Amino acid sequence: MAELTQAVAIARGVNQTPRKVSLVAALVRGRTVADAQTILSHTPKRSASPIAKVIASASANATHSFGAVEASLVIKSLEVTSGPRLKRFRASAMGRASGYEKRSSHIKVVLEGEVKPKKVVNKEKKS
């Protein structure tokens, strides 16, 4: 059985509400990285782009840092949490100001995949 590894990537402060980002995240949760990239490239939502970037970053982390096989990478978890909110004011009737919040999101992706087997080098002494 091959050894499994996990790689993580996080995007903080994405300028989109967590509710909108979660709708797109639900489309790719639990799929392979290749399937997720294909689905996101054909999804007409603005939040598809930052999710695709985070998945690509986690995939690069897995292959470069841990030596994982890119074809075996699966999205183990994809979490969308709320980030900091910017409080703003909008003019309203009778000279008043109404408050609203510009919400942001944090996106965390955990990928799981098989590690490439290490090459065994035979060091034989020549005599």
QUIDA-V826662 format. One line per field, one symbol per residue. phi: phi as a letter, one per 30 degrees, with the letter a starting at -180 (. if undefined). psi: psi as a letter, one per 20 degrees, with the letter a starting at -180 (. if undefined). burial: 1 if it has 24 or more other C-alpha atoms within 12 Angstrom, else 0. A space follows every 50 residues. Layout:
BEGIN
phi->???
psi->???
burial->???
END
This chain:
BEGIN
phi->.ddcbbbbbbcciddadddddddddddcdicddddddddddccdcddddd dddddddddddddddciddddcdbddbbcbbdcdccdbbbdbdhicbccb bcdbbccbcccbadcddddccdccdcc
psi->pqpqqqqqqppqkpmqqhghhhghhhhipjrrgggghgghhjplqhihgh ghggghghghgghghikqphhjpqogqoporqaqppprqppaqkjrppqr poqrqpppppqprqqppqppppnppp.
burial->00001111111001111100111111111011100110110000001111 11111111111110011111011111111111000000000000000000 000111111111111000000000000
END
